[in-house]
C-alpha cells in the first residue's frame, strides 16, 4: 500500500511521466499561490473520483456485473469513458456546492479551479489507469490520493521555479512556453530518479 | 469564400499551431510519441474525432442552449471517441493495446473542446470542418516530428524498420535509451518551439521582467 502510494507520487507521476494534465500544468503555473490552490483541489477531487469510479465500474459496467439480473454476458465496458466523465463532472459540481455552503473561505480561494478540473486529463487518466491495472477498492483509494498528491507536488514546485525564471535573461525564442517545456523535462528527469525505490 | 476556407486549413499548421502557440492538447498525446506508428495512429484518431465533432457541433449550434453547451459538447466528443476506440479494438487490436488509455483520453484533450467552443459554435459547417482539419494536421505534424526524433535516436528505426545499424547487430549506432523516456519529449518540444519562434518573431512572448504586466491565465484543459 505504502509502496503504491509512493510509486504514484514519484515514479508514476501523472504530470511528469505520463504527460497528463500538462495543459493546465503549463497554463496555471505562473504563481505559487494559484498553483497551490489548484493542487489542493486536484488532491480532493482525485481522491474522491478514483474510488467512486471504481465502484461504478465494478457495479455497473464490468463484464458480469449484471449477472444478478440474468444478463451474465452483458459487458458495458465501452461505456466507461462517457460514464466516468459524467461522474467526474457531477462530483466536481457537488463538491463545489458543498464547499460553497459549508467552507466558503476554501471555496473562494479555490475559485475557478474546481470547474476547470472536470476536463483535466489527469483525473480521467487516473480513473482509466485504475481500470486498466485492475486495482481493488482500497488500492484505488490509495492510488487516487497518491496521484493527486504527486500532481500537486509537481505543479507547486514547477510554479516556484517559474517565478524565479521570470527574472532570468533568456533567449528570445525560448521565453515563456519553450523554457517551460525544458524545465518540465528537467523536473521529469529529477522525478524519474525515484524509480526503483522500494521500502524494505 | 474558397480562399478563406483554405486559410482556415493552412493557418493552424505552422503560424497558429495548436501545440506550440495555443498550448492546447499536449496532455494525452506526448506519451504515444515513442514510436512513429503509435503517433500516426493517435494522429489519425484525433483528426477523425476533431473533424467529426466540429462538424456535428457546428451543424446543431443553433439548437444548443448556451447554459448546457459544455455538457452537450463533451457528450458528443465522448461518443465519437468511444466509436474510435471500438474501431481500433476491432481492426487494430495490437495497436490499441500499445496506445492503452490514451485514445480514451482524447475526450479530455483540450484541443477538441477548444475548437468546438471557440470556433464550431460560431461558424458554419464548412469553415468548421476546415478549421478542425487544419488544427488536427498542425497537431499531428508536431506529434510526428517528435516521434520521428524519438524513434530514430532511441531505437535507430522508423516505423519499426531499422534505419541506423545498431551496434548490437554489428553496426555503428548506439541507441540513446534516454530518448525513450518521458523527459526527452519535453526537451524536443521545447527546442521545437525555440526553432519556430526564432524564425517567426511575432510569436515571441513579451518579456515579463517589469512584472507589472497583468498576465492572462487561459484555463484550458
Interface residues (C-beta under 8 A of the other chain):
Chain A: X16 X17 X18 X19 X20 X21 X22 X23 X24 X26 X27 X28 X30 X34 X78 X79 X80 X81 X82 X85 X89 X112 X113 X116 X119 X120 X121 X122 X123 X124 X125 X128 X129 X132 X166 X167 X171 X172 X173 X174 X175 X176 X177 X178 X179 X180 X181 X182 X184 X185 X186 X188 X189 X192
Chain B: X20 X23 X24 X25 X26 X27 X28 X29 X30 X31 X71 X74 X75 X78 X79 X81 X82 X85 X86 X100 X101 X104 X105 X107 X108 X109 X110 X113 X181 X182 X183 X184 X185 X186 X187 X189 X190 X191 X193 X194 X195 X196 X197 X198 X201 X204 X205 X207 X208 X209 X211 X215 X217 X218 X219 X220 X221
